[in-house]
């Protein structure tokens, strides 16, 4: 499934239908949220430009920007900020995948399923693992914090942990 800025929201029935079919019918074992550097949607959210209707969709990426705004503001140049938000968005959207009832129900059934976050470099073709792989409810918060640590974000800089829904 593809959309602008890899946004995963719990009211997007198209995205959820794709995930449900893949997980429950096809029994996929890996769900990958793959962002890419230079993502126009992420850059638009970072720069706070107004584009019209798409602004409502990008609000979700702006939430990621605000959640990690202190860290992003410490970066020196615009490209660093863009790359950082692209990475953080992929991590946060992977958490959103983990928080769906589809994924959590699969884990509760004992289904072998891992959610990953990675990012692709359009210029060099390199696929980078963002250190965010979750195979069950009990791993979600610790793996999320580990992925943020790889981004240089410490626990003291961050107060909201993902919510586990049963």
VOPAGU-2260 file (C-alpha; in pm, 1 decimal, decimal comma):
REM VOPAGU-2260
SITE   aa  ch    i         X         Y         Z
SITE  UNK   A    0       0,0       0,0       0,0
SITE  UNK   A    1     133,1     344,7     -85,2
SITE  UNK   A    2      18,8     693,5      -0,5
SITE  UNK   A    3     160,6    1040,9      46,9
SITE  UNK   A    4     422,5    1037,9     325,4
SITE  UNK   A    5     352,7     674,6     429,1
SITE  UNK   A    6      81,7     785,4     669,3
SITE  UNK   A    7     -93,1     506,7     862,3
SITE  UNK   A    8    -405,5     622,9    1040,9
SITE  UNK   A    9    -667,6     409,9    1207,3
SITE  UNK   A   10    -955,6     554,3    1005,8
SITE  UNK   A   11    -803,4     488,4     661,3
SITE  UNK   A   12   -1013,6     191,3     554,1
SITE  UNK   A   13    -811,7     145,0     235,6
SITE  UNK   A   14    -485,6     101,0     426,6
SITE  UNK   A   15    -650,0    -114,5     693,2
SITE  UNK   A   16    -816,6    -336,5     431,9
SITE  UNK   A   17    -482,8    -398,9     261,8
SITE  UNK   A   18    -321,3    -484,6     595,9
SITE  UNK   A   19    -606,8    -709,8     703,0
SITE  UNK   A   20    -601,1    -907,6     378,4
SITE  UNK   A   21    -222,3    -941,0     387,5
SITE  UNK   A   22    -207,9   -1045,1     753,1
SITE  UNK   A   23    -522,6   -1253,7     794,3
SITE  UNK   A   24    -561,0   -1410,4     449,2
SITE  UNK   A   25    -212,0   -1416,8     298,5
SITE  UNK   A   26     -47,2   -1469,9     638,8
SITE  UNK   A   27     243,6   -1237,3     560,1
SITE  UNK   A   28     511,5   -1247,4     826,3
SITE  UNK   A   29     662,0    -903,5     766,7
SITE  UNK   A   30     502,3    -561,6     728,4
SITE  UNK   A   31     750,2    -296,0     620,7
SITE  UNK   A   32     698,4      77,7     648,2
SITE  UNK   A   33     954,1     214,2     403,7
SITE  UNK   A   34     996,8     587,4     380,4
SITE  UNK   A   35    1235,8     759,9     143,6
SITE  UNK   A   36    1467,7    1053,7     173,2
SITE  UNK   A   37    1343,3    1361,4      -8,8
SITE  UNK   A   38     976,5    1269,4      46,7
SITE  UNK   A   39     773,1    1565,8     -77,4
SITE  UNK   A   40     495,0    1509,0     174,6
SITE  UNK   A   41     735,5    1500,8     468,9
SITE  UNK   A   42     921,4    1807,9     343,0
SITE  UNK   A   43     591,6    1994,3     301,2
SITE  UNK   A   44     498,5    1906,6     660,7
SITE  UNK   A   45     838,1    2018,4     787,0
SITE  UNK   A   46     826,4    2351,0     605,9
SITE  UNK   A   47     470,1    2424,2     714,3
SITE  UNK   A   48     368,0    2531,3     364,4
SITE  UNK   A   49      -1,7    2534,2     273,2
SITE  UNK   A   50    -110,6    2324,5     -24,2
SITE  UNK   A   51    -485,7    2287,3      23,6
SITE  UNK   A   52    -669,5    1961,6      87,0
SITE  UNK   A   53    -346,8    1762,6     132,7
SITE  UNK   A   54    -272,6    1973,3     442,6
SITE  UNK   A   55    -532,4    1768,4     630,0
SITE  UNK   A   56    -347,0    1447,7     543,0
SITE  UNK   A   57      -7,0    1596,8     623,5
SITE  UNK   A   58    -135,0    1700,1     966,6
SITE  UNK   A   59     -30,3    1352,1    1080,6
SITE  UNK   A   60     328,9    1413,9     970,5
SITE  UNK   A   61     319,3    1758,1    1133,0
SITE  UNK   A   62     224,8    1579,4    1456,0
SITE  UNK   A   63     543,9    1373,1    1422,0
SITE  UNK   A   64     737,5    1694,4    1357,3
SITE  UNK   A   65     591,3    1855,1    1669,5
SITE  UNK   A   66     647,1    1545,5    1883,6
SITE  UNK   A   67    1017,0    1551,4    1793,1
SITE  UNK   A   68    1048,6    1924,3    1729,9
SITE  UNK   A   69    1317,9    1988,2    1987,9
SITE  UNK   A   70    1546,7    1725,6    1837,7
SITE  UNK   A   71    1483,0    1841,7    1480,7
SITE  UNK   A   72    1547,0    2206,0    1575,2
SITE  UNK   A   73    1896,8    2115,7    1697,2
SITE  UNK   A   74    2001,8    1999,5    1350,7
SITE  UNK   A   75    2215,2    2244,3    1154,6
SITE  UNK   A   76    2087,0    2248,1     800,0
SITE  UNK   A   77    1759,9    2195,8     616,8
SITE  UNK   A   78    1861,3    1866,0     453,7
SITE  UNK   A   79    1950,7    1716,2     792,7
SITE  UNK   A   80    1610,8    1822,5     924,4
SITE  UNK   A   81    1433,3    1676,3     621,2
SITE  UNK   A   82    1622,2    1345,9     643,9
SITE  UNK   A   83    1558,7    1323,0    1017,4
SITE  UNK   A   84    1184,9    1381,9     980,9
SITE  UNK   A   85    1168,9    1125,0     698,2
SITE  UNK   A   86    1328,2     869,0     934,0
SITE  UNK   A   87    1116,6     963,7    1234,9
SITE  UNK   A   88     800,4     951,8    1026,0
SITE  UNK   A   89     877,3     596,2     911,8
SITE  UNK   A   90     935,5     493,4    1274,9
SITE  UNK   A   91     614,1     660,2    1394,4
SITE  UNK   A   92     408,4     510,5    1111,6
SITE  UNK   A   93     547,7     165,3    1197,3
SITE  UNK   A   94     421,3     224,6    1551,5
SITE  UNK   A   95      83,5     317,6    1404,7
SITE  UNK   A   96      83,3     -16,1    1219,8
SITE  UNK   A   97     164,6    -192,7    1548,7
SITE  UNK   A   98    -124,1     -14,5    1718,7
SITE  UNK   A   99    -386,3    -136,2    1471,9
SITE  UNK   A  100    -627,2    -397,1    1598,9
SITE  UNK   A  101    -531,9    -605,4    1294,6
SITE  UNK   A  102    -168,8    -638,9    1402,0
SITE  UNK   A  103    -240,8    -663,5    1773,3
SITE  UNK   A  104    -503,7    -933,9    1718,0
SITE  UNK   A  105    -255,0   -1128,1    1503,0
SITE  UNK   A  106      -0,4   -1114,8    1782,9
SITE  UNK   A  107    -260,8   -1219,0    2040,1
SITE  UNK   A  108    -342,5   -1519,2    1816,6
SITE  UNK   A  109      24,8   -1609,4    1820,0
SITE  UNK   A  110      71,5   -1531,2    1451,5
SITE  UNK   A  111     431,9   -1484,8    1342,1
SITE  UNK   A  112     436,2   -1118,7    1236,2
SITE  UNK   A  113     704,9    -851,5    1250,4
SITE  UNK   A  114     661,4    -482,4    1169,2
SITE  UNK   A  115     972,3    -300,0    1044,4
SITE  UNK   A  116    1066,9      60,6     969,7
SITE  UNK   A  117    1327,2     141,1     709,2
SITE  UNK   A  118    1415,0     420,6     471,6
SITE  UNK   A  119    1530,8     422,9     111,8
SITE  UNK   A  120    1784,4     657,7     -40,5
SITE  UNK   A  121    1659,6     759,2    -384,4
SITE  UNK   A  122    2003,0     895,8    -478,8
SITE  UNK   A  123    2217,5     601,1    -368,9
SITE  UNK   A  124    1972,2     309,9    -367,2
SITE  UNK   A  125    2061,8     217,4      -9,8
SITE  UNK   A  126    1791,0      72,5     212,7
SITE  UNK   A  127    1858,2     164,3     577,1
SITE  UNK   A  128    1714,0     -30,3     868,9
SITE  UNK   A  129    1590,0     223,8    1124,4
SITE  UNK   A  130    1625,5     -17,1    1415,8
SITE  UNK   A  131    1250,9     -49,4    1458,0
SITE  UNK   A  132    1132,6    -408,5    1431,1
SITE  UNK   A  133     848,7    -529,9    1650,7
SITE  UNK   A  134     728,6    -890,2    1673,0
SITE  UNK   A  135     486,2    -858,8    1963,0
SITE  UNK   A  136     309,3    -628,7    2205,5
SITE  UNK   A  137     574,1    -670,1    2473,4
SITE  UNK   A  138     846,8    -536,2    2240,2
SITE  UNK   A  139     669,3    -227,5    2117,0
SITE  UNK   A  140     779,7      37,0    2368,3
SITE  UNK   A  141    1137,6     -83,1    2418,2
SITE  UNK   A  142    1204,7    -120,0    2045,4
SITE  UNK   A  143    1048,6     220,0    1981,5
SITE  UNK   A  144    1277,2     381,6    2239,5
SITE  UNK   A  145    1577,2     198,6    2090,6
SITE  UNK   A  146    1491,4     328,6    1742,6
SITE  UNK   A  147    1460,5     682,8    1880,0
SITE  UNK   A  148    1796,1     642,6    2055,3
SITE  UNK   A  149    1953,1     560,2    1718,4
SITE  UNK   A  150    1814,9     896,1    1600,8
SITE  UNK   A  151    1983,6    1063,8    1897,5
SITE  UNK   A  152    1663,2    1108,4    2095,7
SITE  UNK   A  153    1696,1    1005,5    2458,5
SITE  UNK   A  154    1421,4     892,3    2692,5
SITE  UNK   A  155    1446,5    1220,7    2883,5
SITE  UNK   A  156    1363,6    1404,6    2559,8
SITE  UNK   A  157    1046,7    1209,2    2501,1
SITE  UNK   A  158     744,9    1152,5    2721,6
SITE  UNK   A  159     481,1     982,1    2503,3
SITE  UNK   A  160     513,6     608,3    2460,5
SITE  UNK   A  161     293,6     412,9    2221,7
SITE  UNK   A  162     -29,4     288,1    2370,5
SITE  UNK   A  163     -96,4     -83,6    2370,3
SITE  UNK   A  164    -457,9    -157,3    2281,1
SITE  UNK   A  165    -615,6    -492,1    2369,8
